[in-house]
Every structure is written in structure tokens, then in C-alpha cells.
């Protein structure tokens, strides 16, 4: 299905305006329509110029951020609920802007995906994540070396260079492929299932593990899920109850049953309270992730955290 975004500019009676200005105004309205979600339209308003200028500035800043090495990765531990062993880390992108400080991903990643800049940014994340994972695993040692999870956007997955990019990142870092988990969202199923399956099979052939992120948000069907060469289901945080209450009405149990049926490890995201962790453990959930265990942290703080916990999580509250 093809969807278009439309910007409309109208010449008002009694207000002189030339064709170039009309086109610029319509272009500004079109940018706003695209940012609001494809398949819609917007009428031009004078205030739109400011938003368009801000978007152009953001694009320029993002392009310079790679050149100036302003991006960094923070890591959040994944904990095996049965015994508290830290088995993995999720790499989370942050942008340390020279004037705005640390910018969270929600403020720039959607725009990077919309403009296509996410492919270059994602390539950097792959290389940096593999490099730091190798250094971390060499430094901490121990019987259980944590794997690292890196998110792939839909645009990255469908880019022709993705398999070569992953292979180059692993080789450049000297990282064992089994130590890397690539995370995709359910939305790939709504895009091009045939191509997604082909790409994921190629990536799986490298030896990396594959995780379906934010699972349970409503995109998947069992028939399409069975096509993907997955190793892990990451249960969306929305399936955990609000507040300190345990797990919501049977939804988590359903995902856990699905994981058992397809022989997939299940990771519960967004755990914030001990009651949630205890209930999930009783239900047979493999792994947990969330503020209850640790907030995302930079590599140096992560080294200290792992050293303090000697590879295991000891509850100290939500810090």
C-alpha cells in the first residue's frame, strides 16, 4: 500500500504571494504532515516555518554528531530470574549534544528513522557495541560472560548492507557471534515479511542470536511468528501491571506459554518492583530487565556495577 503526505498552501484574496512562496509554504506543511504520520495532509500555517527550520537544524546536528563522535552507548543488565545471574546487556543509544547535554533516544531516533540517517547511526552502534562488548568480556572474565543486545530498525534490516555490516562489526571487534543479540520489533511483520525472513535467516547464519523486541503490542500473528528464526521474545513492558502490583491478567502467562511452545527464551522488560520479579519467576519467566535491577549506565559505571555484583544481582531497591 502506498501512502502520501500532502501539504497545502492557499493564496489568500488581497494578500500578494508569488509561486515560489506558495511552493515553500506547501513544502513546510508537507514536512509537518509527514512528521504527524504518513497518509495525512496539513494546511500551511505561518508557525510551521519555525518547526521546519528546527527539523532542518536537527538533521544537520545529527549528521555532524557522527563526525564529532557525540554518540555513546549505555547498557542495561539482563538478569536470570531463577538465580540472579547477569546474563546479558542491552546497548542503548544516547546523544551527548555539545549545548543540549545528554539527549534521550526518543527525542531523535524517530527523526533519524524518518530521514534514513538511522542506517549510518545504526552502523556505528553495531561497531561500537561489539567493540565495547569484547573489551568488557575480556575485562570481567567469570563463568558467565554477558551477551550484548543491539537494536536494529526496520530500515537497517532492509538495507542491502546489513549482513555485511554485522559481519564486519563482529570481525573488527574480534567478538564471538554468539555473544551478539540483534533485536527487532514486531513492526517488521507489517512491512515485508518475505524480505524480513530472508534477512533474518542470513543474520542467524552468522551465528548471532535474534530477539523479537516489545512483543505483545499487537502486530504479530502466530503463523508469521513461526516463520522467523528467533531465539528470544522480549515481553513488552505494557504487559506488566502499573504500580507495585504483579503481572496483569494472564497476558504475561500467555507470552510465556508462547515462548515455551516455540522453545524461545522470554525476557520481561520494564520490571520496576520486586513483586513483579517474584511473580514472573514463579510463572517460569527466564530473564528480567528494568529499573528494579539497574538503570542504563555508561561503560565505566557498568564495569563497577558488574564488579560489585560479581556477576549476580543482589536486590538493593530501585536506584
C-alpha positions in Angstrom: 0.0 0.0 0.0 1.3 3.4 -1.0 0.6 6.4 1.3 1.3 10.0 0.6 1.7 13.1 2.8 0.2 16.3 1.4 1.0 19.9 2.2 -1.5 22.6 1.1 -0.9 26.3 0.7 -3.6 28.7 -0.4 -3.2 32.2 -1.8 -5.5 34.5 0.2 -7.5 37.2 -1.5 -5.9 40.6 -1.2 -2.5 39.2 0.0 0.1 39.2 -2.8 2.1 36.0 -2.9 4.3 34.5 -5.7 4.5 31.0 -6.8 7.8 30.3 -5.1 6.5 31.3 -1.7 3.4 29.2 -2.3 5.6 26.2 -3.0 7.8 26.8 0.0 4.7 27.1 2.3 3.2 23.9 0.9 6.6 22.2 1.4 6.6 23.3 5.0 3.1 21.9 5.5 4.1 18.7 3.9 7.0 18.2 6.3 4.6 18.7 9.2 2.2 16.2 7.7 4.9 13.6 7.4 6.0 14.1 11.0 2.4 13.6 12.2 2.3 10.3 10.4 2.1 9.3 6.8 -1.1 9.3 4.9 -2.4 12.7 6.0 -2.4 16.3 5.0 -1.9 19.7 6.6 -2.8 23.2 5.7 0.0 25.7 5.9 0.2 28.0 9.0 2.9 30.6 9.5 4.2 28.9 12.7 5.1 25.9 10.6 8.2 27.7 9.3 9.7 27.5 12.8 9.1 23.8 13.0 10.6 23.1 9.6 13.7 25.2 10.5 14.0 23.2 13.7 13.8 19.9 11.8 16.4 21.0 9.3 18.7 22.0 12.2 18.2 18.6 13.9 19.1 16.9 10.7 22.3 18.9 10.4 23.1 18.3 14.1 22.6 14.5 13.6 24.8 14.4 10.6 27.6 16.3 12.5 27.1 14.1 15.6 28.6 11.1 13.9 31.5 13.1 12.6 32.2 14.6 16.0 31.7 11.4 18.0 28.8 12.7 20.1 27.0 9.4 20.3 27.6 7.0 23.2 26.2 3.7 24.4 24.7 3.0 27.8 24.0 -0.5 28.9 21.2 -2.1 31.0 21.7 -5.5 32.5 19.5 -8.6 31.9 19.1 -10.8 34.9 18.3 -14.5 35.1 15.3 -14.6 37.4 16.0 -18.0 38.8 19.3 -17.2 40.4 20.1 -13.5 39.8 23.0 -14.1 37.4 23.6 -11.2 35.0 23.5 -12.9 31.6 23.2 -10.0 29.1 23.3 -6.3 28.5 21.2 -4.2 26.2 23.0 -1.4 24.4 21.0 1.8 24.4 22.0 4.8 22.2 22.5 8.2 23.8 23.5 11.6 22.2 25.7 13.9 24.1 24.9 17.2 22.4 27.5 20.0 22.9 24.9 22.5 24.0 21.8 20.5 25.0 23.6 17.8 27.0 22.5 14.2 27.1 19.6 13.7 24.7 17.4 10.6 25.2 16.7 8.4 22.1 13.0 9.2 21.9 14.0 12.8 21.0 16.0 11.9 17.9 15.7 8.2 16.8 12.2 8.6 15.3 13.5 11.5 13.2 16.7 9.6 12.3 14.5 6.7 11.1 12.2 9.0 9.1 15.2 10.7 7.3 17.2 7.5 6.8 20.1 8.7 8.9 19.4 5.7 11.2 21.3 3.4 8.8 24.6 5.3 9.4 23.9 5.7 13.0 22.9 2.1 13.4 26.2 1.0 11.7 28.1 3.0 14.3 26.1 1.4 17.1 26.9 -2.1 15.7 30.7 -1.4 15.6 30.8 0.4 18.9 28.6 -2.1 20.7 30.7 -5.1 19.5 33.9 -3.3 20.4 32.8 -2.4 23.9 31.3 -5.9 24.4 34.6 -7.5 23.5 36.5 -5.2 25.9 34.0 -5.8 28.7 34.0 -9.6 28.4 37.8 -9.7 28.3 38.0 -7.4 31.4 35.4 -9.0 33.7 36.0 -12.7 33.0 34.0 -15.1 35.1 31.9 -18.2 34.4 29.0 -16.3 32.7 30.0 -13.7 30.2 27.1 -11.3 29.4 25.9 -11.1 25.8 25.1 -7.7 24.3 21.8 -6.8 22.6 21.7 -4.2 19.9 18.5 -2.9 18.3 18.0 -2.9 14.5 15.5 -0.6 13.0 13.3 -1.7 10.1 15.3 0.5 7.7 18.5 -1.2 8.8 17.2 -4.7 8.5 16.0 -4.0 4.9 19.2 -2.2 3.9 21.3 -4.2 1.5 24.5 -3.9 3.6 23.1 -5.1 6.9 24.6 -8.7 6.8 28.0 -7.3 5.7 27.7 -4.6 8.4 27.1 -7.1 11.2 29.8 -9.4 9.9 32.3 -6.5 9.8 31.4 -5.3 13.3 32.0 -8.8 14.7 35.2 -9.3 12.9 36.6 -5.8 13.6 36.0 -6.4 17.4 37.0 -10.0 17.5 33.7 -10.8 19.2 32.2 -14.2 19.1 29.0 -14.1 17.1 27.1 -16.0 19.8 27.8 -13.0 22.1 25.7 -10.7 20.0 21.9 -10.5 20.1 20.1 -8.4 17.4 16.7 -7.1 18.5 13.9 -6.3 16.1 10.4 -5.0 16.8 7.2 -6.7 15.8 6.6 -3.9 13.2 8.9 -5.8 10.7 6.0 -8.2 10.3 3.8 -5.3 9.0 6.4 -4.2 6.4 7.8 -7.0 4.1 7.6 -10.4 5.8 9.3 -12.3 3.0 12.3 -10.0 2.9 12.5 -9.8 6.7 12.6 -13.6 6.9 15.3 -13.8 4.3 17.4 -11.2 6.0 16.9 -12.7 9.5 17.9 -16.1 8.2 21.1 -14.6 6.8 21.9 -12.9 10.1 21.1 -16.0 12.0 23.5 -17.9 9.7 26.3 -15.7 11.1 25.8 -17.2 14.5 24.2 -14.2 16.2 21.0 -14.6 18.3 17.8 -12.9 17.3 15.2 -11.3 19.6 11.7 -10.0 19.0 11.5 -6.8 21.0 8.4 -5.2 22.5 6.5 -8.4 21.9 2.8 -8.3 22.7 2.0 -4.9 21.3 -0.4 -6.4 18.8 1.4 -6.8 15.4 2.2 -10.5 15.5 0.2 -13.5 14.4 1.3 -17.0 15.4 1.6 -18.0 11.7 4.0 -15.2 10.9 5.9 -15.6 14.2 6.7 -19.2 13.4 8.5 -18.1 10.2 11.2 -16.0 12.0 14.4 -17.7 13.2 14.1 -16.3 16.7 15.8 -17.2 19.9 14.3 -14.7 22.3 10.9 -13.0 22.9 11.2 -9.7 24.8 7.9 -9.2 26.6 6.7 -5.6 26.2 6.6 -3.6 29.5 2.9 -2.8 28.9 2.1 -6.4 29.9 3.3 -5.7 33.4 0.8 -4.1 35.8 1.1 -0.5 36.8 2.4 0.4 40.2 3.8 -2.3 42.5 1.2 -4.9 41.6 2.3 -8.1 40.0 1.6 -9.2 36.4 -1.6 -8.3 34.6 -4.4 -10.6 33.8 -2.9 -13.6 32.1 -1.2 -11.7 29.4 2.3 -12.4 30.7 1.4 -16.1 31.2 0.2 -16.3 27.6 3.5 -14.9 26.3 5.4 -17.3 28.5 3.4 -20.2 27.1 4.1 -19.0 23.6 7.8 -18.9 24.4 7.6 -22.5 25.7 5.7 -23.6 22.6 8.3 -22.1 20.2 11.3 -23.0 22.5 12.3 -19.4 22.9 13.8 -17.6 25.9 11.5 -15.0 27.3 12.8 -11.7 28.7 10.4 -9.5 30.6 11.1 -5.8 30.1 10.2 -2.9 32.4 10.4 -4.7 35.8 10.3 -2.0 38.4 9.2 -3.7 41.6 10.2 -6.9 43.5 6.6 -8.2 43.3 6.8 -8.2 39.5 10.1 -10.1 39.5 8.9 -12.6 42.0 5.6 -13.3 40.1 7.4 -13.6 36.8 9.9 -16.0 38.3 7.0 -18.2 39.7 5.4 -18.2 36.3 8.6 -19.5 34.8 10.0 -16.4 33.1 13.6 -16.8 32.2 15.1 -13.3 32.3 14.2 -9.8 33.5 15.2 -6.3 32.7 14.2 -3.0 34.2 14.9 -0.3 36.8 14.4 -2.8 39.7 17.7 -4.3 38.6 19.6 -1.3 37.3 19.2 1.8 35.1 21.2 2.1 31.9 24.7 3.1 32.6 27.9 4.1 30.8 30.7 1.5 30.3 32.8 2.7 33.2 29.9 2.6 35.7 28.9 -0.7 34.2 32.3 -2.2 35.0 32.0 -1.0 38.6 28.4 -2.4 38.8 29.4 -5.8 37.5 32.4 -5.9 39.8 30.3 -5.0 42.8 27.7 -7.7 42.0 30.3 -10.4 40.9 28.0 -11.4 38.1 24.9 -11.6 40.2 22.2 -9.1 41.0 21.6 -8.5 44.7 18.3 -6.5 45.4 19.1 -3.1 46.8 15.9 -1.4 45.7 15.3 0.7 42.6 18.3 3.0 42.1 
